Amino acid sequence: ETLRVPAIHQDGHQLSIAFTVGMVRDASGRVTGIVAVIRDETERWTEEKRLRQRVAELEAAVPA
């Protein structure tokens, strides 16, 4: 499962990251390590937020 969270870059600006963590196992199934993949998803998050706002605007404009 992917976890999406806000983050702060070392220079101080905010971004949105997504990461997945997995266990690395040897042939016998023993855990030998952990791997994590982290992605900057700020553009995707910003676009989804813009689309949610637009949908809300359109729904509000429809007469009941």
ABEGO torsion letter per residue (X at the ends): XBBBBBBBBAAGBBBBBBBBBBBBBBAAGBBAEBBBBBBBAAAAAAAAAAAAAAAAAAAAABBX
